[in-house]
Amino acid sequence: MASVLKASDILSAPGIHTVGIESASALADITADAFRDDPFNRWLFGDFEPMRRTFANLARHIYAPNGFCQILKEEGEGLAATMWLMPGDNPDAHLIGMLKTYWGLFASGGGAALMRGKAAGEAMAKHHPEAPHAYLFTVGVAGAGRGRGLGRQLIEPVLQACDRTGTMAYLENSNPANRRFYNSLGFERVELFHAAAESPPLEAMQRLPR
């Protein structure tokens, strides 16, 4: 019988550390480095620093306190990171966190950046499945760790827990170059959508439990 997936269902693996708010900056640094050439995120943020700042705010105010975040380290250096929400986790920041996130966008790119952020958030929320699911917000590998399967090492224990509990997994792929990687993990396209008429597409992908 299927059960509700919880963070405690995810088995630990060597070198992978479950982290909290104290690691928000490290999560952001790895994620922004991985996404610096991502088409959708370049449209959304325009530059590396606002991207890093926004990921830090999202990690600090949503994904670390409400969800499930991990960093893969080698010799003390963080090389890959993931941010998830498990079924039932709260996807919203508290008021101060929301204001800091939106202010960071406005300070870096004015009203246009703020409107892009708002459009992206609304489009992503609209296309989330209604059924309970594990949501992979980001997986990123820093430059020093790329090409070694580190992202897969982070994701697979969560997907194995999804299979044991009968839980669907869901993500938005923001880079067509990553489609084959997600397909190899069992994710399939649900639909392609745009946050705005001029934005690069996001690919909604889901993985049914096996």
N, C-alpha and C positions, 0 to 999 in steps of 0.2 A: 504494500500500500504506500502511495506517495505521502511524503511529509513536507512540511514547510522548511525550505532551506534556511539555515542559520550559519553565521560565520563560524561557529564552533564545529560545523560539519566538514569544514575544509581542512584537509590534512596538511601538516607542516612539511616543508621540504628543505634540504640543506641550502643555506645561504639566503633563504627568503625570510624576510622579517615583516611581521604585521606591525604597522605603525599608526600613531595617532597625531593629534594636533601639533605635537612637538616637532614633527617631521614635515609640516606643511611646506616649508621652503624647499626641502630636499625633493619632495614630490613634484613641486612646481619646476624646479631647475631641470630635473630629468625629463619631465613631460614637455616643457617648452623647447628644450634642445631637440627632442624627437620630432616635434611638430613645426619646427621653424620653417620648413619648406613645404608644409602641407597646404594644398590649394585653398581649402575652405578656411582654415585658420589664418592664412595670410590675408584673405579677403576680410575676415572678421576683425582682426587686430591691426593689420597694417605693418607691424614691426615686432621685433622679438621682445622688447621690454614690456609693453602692455600685455603681450601674451603671457609672459612669465608672471607678471603681477596678478593677472586675472586668475590663472591657474592656482596661484598661491592663496588667493581669497576663497576660491571654490573649495580647495583642499581644506583650508582652515575652518570654514564656516558651514560646509555641507558634508564633504566626503569623508574626512577624518572623524568628525564627531558623530555623524549619522550612519556612515557606511562602513566599507571594508577596504583598507588601503594596504598595499604591500610594496616593499622595496627589495630588490635582489642586489646583494652586495658581494663583492670580491675584495678581499684584503682591506675591508673597511670602506671601500668606495662604492657608492650607489650607482649602479649601471642601468637598471631598469625599474619601472614602477607601474603599478596599476591602481586605479580608483574604481570601486564598484559600489552599487547599492544592492543590497539583498532584498528579497520580497518583504514588503512592509516597512522598509526603511524610509525615513522622511526625506523627500527630495528638496525640501525648502530650507533656506537659511533663515536665522532669526533676523529681525529688522535691522539691527546694526550691521550684521554681516552683509545683508542685501545692499544697504546704503554704501558700504565700503567697496563692494564689487562694482556697483554702478558708477560710483564716483571715480574709481580707477579707470574705467572705460572713458568716462567723460573727460577726465584730466589728460588722458593720452591722445584722444582723437576728437574731442568736442561732441556736439550733439549727434553728428553722423555716426560716430563709433557707438554711442549709446543706443541709437536706433537700430544699428546692426545687431548689437548684443541682444536687445529686446526681441527683435524679429527671430533671431536664431533660437533663443530660449522658447519662444512660443511655438515655433515650428516643430522643434524637437519634442516638446510636451504633447503636441497634438498627435504625433505619429507613434507615441509609445503604445505598446499593446496593453489591453485592459487586463489580460490574464496575469496572475502573479509571475514575476520573472526576476532573474538576476541581471542587472543592468551594468554592462561594462562601459563606463564613461570614457576612460582613457587607458591605453596601454602604450608605454613609450620606452624606447631603449636609447640611451645616450650614445653619442658618437663612438666612444671607446668600446662599447659592447655590441655594436651592430654586426649582423651576419653570423651570429653564434647561437641562435635559437633561444635567447634569453626571454623574449616575450612569450614564447610558447611555454617555457618552464614556469612562468608566472600564471598563465591562464589555465593550463591543463588541470591543476589540482582543483580549481573552482568548477570547471566543467565536469570533472569526475564526481564532485559533490552534487552537481546538478543532476547527473545521471542517477546517483543513488537515491535522491529525493524526488525524482520526477519533475524537475524544475526546468522551465524554458530559460534560455539566455538570450539577451538582446543587446544590440549596439548600433551606433550610427557610424558607418565608415566614411571618413572625410577625404580619403585619398584612393583613387582607383588602383594605384599601384599595390595596395594592400589587400585587394579583393581575393587573390589566390591564397594568401596566408589565412584569411578568415575562412574561406571555403575548406581549406585543409583541416580546420578545427571543427568543421561541421556546420558553420553558419551559411545560410542561404539568403539571397536577396528577397525582401518582402516588397519593397517599392523604392523608387528614387524620388526625392523631393527637394525643393529649393526653399531656403529661408527667405529669400527675396528674389525678384526677377533677375537681378544681375549677379547673384551669388553662385559659386560652384555648387554642384549638387551634394547632398548627403544621401548615402545608401543605407536604408533601414534593413538590418539583417537579423535573423533570428536562428536559434539552434534549438531544436526539439530534443528532449532527453532521450537517451538510448538505453 
